[in-house]
Amino acid sequence: MLLKAALLLCANAALSMAMYSNRDAVVELTSKNFKQEVLNNDKLVAVEFYAPWCGHCQKLAPEWKKAANNLKGLVTVAAINCDEDSNKPLCGQYDIKGFPTIKTFRPSVNKKGARTKYPTDYQGPREARPLVDHLLSMQPSNVRLIKGDASKVKSKASIFLDDFLETKNSTLPKVILFTDKPTTTPLYKALSVDFGNGRLLMGEVKKAEKKVLDIFGINKFPTLLVLKPGEDNQPSVYDGKLKYQPLYDHLSTFALESTNSQQNGKTESKKEKTAPAAEPYVKPTVEELGTNETLQKQCATSGNTICAIAIVTPEEKDESITLLNEINDQNTNPLFRFGWMTNDKAADIIKQLDLVEDYPGLFILHASKQMFRPYIGAWDNKSITRWLGQIASGRVQAFTYSGDLKVTDTGAIDDKLEQQTDKVADEKPVRDEL
C-alpha cells in the first residue's frame, strides 16, 4: 500500500513538471513576466492557460510544442500553469473556467494612436498545423508594399516609391525586400514588427513592379537591400542566410534605438488594468473563412451579426487583410464581423450570389436573415467604412438569397499539402524563410 502511494506521489510530481521546460520553444509564463512577455510588446502572442492534471492539456502539449517550434521568432507561443497559487489571480482576471483555454493577444492601434492588446479566444482544432495556420493569418505586419506608380497606392499598407525614400530621409534607415512571392512571408512580417517603433522602415517590392526593379537593377529574388540615411550612401546588399536569427542580427546593426518603448510600456500597463479578459464586448479578429466551419462560426446563422467578407486573389491577399484589420480596429459597432477568403474558395458563393468576379471584392452577409449586398466603390478604408455605416443605418438595403452558402471544397489539393506539411512540421520549422 505504501509502495502504491509512493508511486502515485512520484507520478503526480512528474506530471506537474512534464508539461513544458526551457528546452521547448514554448515561453513559460508567470504572474511576474506575463506583462512583459504578452502585453508590453508588438508581437502576436498565443497563450495556453492550463493545469498539469488536465487530460486535454496533456494531449495538447506535444501539439503546442510543435506549433511553438514551427513559429519560433515569428509568433510567441506561451503557456501559464493556472494550478500554481501565484498564477491563480491572473488566470481569474482572464476568466479562465476550463482547461486548456487558448487566447491570442494581437496588437492593434486605437483612434488615439495608442497600442492595445485585447485577448481573443481560439476555438479551432488543437493540432499543430491548424494552430500554426491560424496564428500566421493573424500575424501583424509593418511592411509597406512599394509601388512604382502612385495610382496603385490604395491603402495604408501601400506607398509610392518616392514617398518611401523621402520618409525621414536624413535619419531613418530603410529596408527593401524584392520578392517573387505573391504574399509577404511570415518571417519578413515578424522582422517588421521587431524593428517597428521607428527603428527601421521596411518595404517590399513585388516582381510585377518592373519600374522599381529597373531603378535598383534587381534581377534575382529574393534580394534584400538596406538603405542608410542620407542621399549619398549606396544600398547595402545582404548576402547571408535567409533565416530569422542571421537576418535579425544583420538588421540590428542598422536599426535605430527605440524611442517610444518605455512609453508603450506605460500605455500597456494602464491598459492591462482596464482591459482584462472579462470585457462586456471583445472585438472579434479578422478571420480567414477557408472552411464551412469557420464561415459558420464567424458569420453565425443566429443572432444579429453582419459579416463583411473580402474575396481576394493570392496577389492581393496581404494588402486586403491589412485594410480589413484597419477597418476592424476602428470599428465600434458590434454588429459587424470581418473575414476573407480566396477567390478559389469563394467560387460556389460567387456563383450562388451572382457576384462580379473583380478582385479584391467585398460583400456583406446577414446569414440569419439570408440577406447579402455586394460593395461597389473605391477599395479604401474611408469608402468602405462609410458604406458599412449606410448598411448599419438601413440607408443601403440588402438583397435576399436562398439556400446555404458553402465554401468551395479544394480538398484534393489540400490533402496532398497536408501530407507534406504535417511531416515537415514534426521535424523542423517550415516558415523560417524569406
C-alpha positions, 0 to 999 in steps of 0.5 A: 500500500505504501509502495502504491502511494509512493508511486502515485506521489512520484507520478503526480510530481512528474506530471506537474513538471512534464508539461513544458521546460526551457528546452521547448520553444514554448515561453513559460509564463508567470504572474511576474513576466506575463506583462512583459512577455504578452502585453508590453510588446508588438508581437502576436502572442498565443497563450495556453492557460492550463493545469498539469492534471488536465487530460486535454492539456496533456494531449495538447502539449506535444501539439503546442510544442510543435506549433511553438517550434514551427513559429519560433521568432515569428509568433510567441507561443506561451503557456501559464500553469493556472494550478500554481497559487501565484498564477491563480489571480491572473488566470481569474482576471482572464476568466479562465473556467476550463482547461486548456483555454487558448487566447491570442493577444494581437496588437492593434492601434486605437483612434488615439494612436495608442497600442492595445492588446485585447485577448481573443479566444481560439476555438479551432482544432488543437493540432499543430498545423491548424494552430500554426495556420491560424496564428500566421493569418493573424500575424501583424505586419509593418511592411509597406508594399512599394509601388512604382506608380502612385495610382496603385497606392490604395491603402495604408499598407501601400506607398509610392516609391518616392514617398518611401525614400523621402520618409525621414530621409536624413535619419531613418534607415530603410529596408527593401525586400524584392520578392517573387512571392505573391504574399509577404512571408511570415518571417519578413512580417515578424522582422517588421514588427521587431524593428517597428517603433521607428527603428527601421522602415521596411518595404517590399517590392513585388516582381510585377513592379518592373519600374522599381526593379529597373531603378535598383537593377534587381534581377534575382529574388529574393534580394534584400537591400538596406538603405542608410540615411542620407542621399549619398550612401549606396544600398547595402546588399545582404548576402547571408542566410535567409533565416530569422536569427542571421537576418535579425542580427544583420538588421540590428546593426542598422536599426535605430534605438527605440524611442517610444518603448518605455512609453508603450510600456506605460500605455500597456500597463494602464491598459492591462488594468482596464482591459482584462479578459472579462470585457462586456464586448471583445472585438472579434479578429479578422478571420480567414473563412477557408472552411464551412466551419469557420464561415459558420462560426464567424458569420453565425446563422443566429443572432444579429451579426453582419459579416463583411467578407473580402474575396481576394486573389493570392496577389492581393491577399496581404494588402486586403487583410491589412485594410480589413484589420484597419477597418476592424480596429476602428470599428465600434459597432458590434454588429459587424464581423470581418473575414476573407477568403480566396477567390478559389474558395469563394467560387460556389458563393460567387456563383450562388450570389451572382457576384462580379468576379473583380478582385479584391471584392467585398460583400456583406452577409446577414446569414440569419436573415439570408440577406447579402449586398455586394460593395461597389466603390473605391477599395479604401478604408474611408469608402468602405467604412462609410458604406458599412455605416449606410448598411448599419443605418438601413440607408443601403438595403440588402438583397435576399438569397436562398439556400446555404452558402458553402465554401468551395471544397479544394480538398484534393489539393489540400490533402496532398499539402497536408501530407507534406506539411504535417511531416515537415512540421514534426521535424523542423520549422517550415516558415523560417524563410524569406 
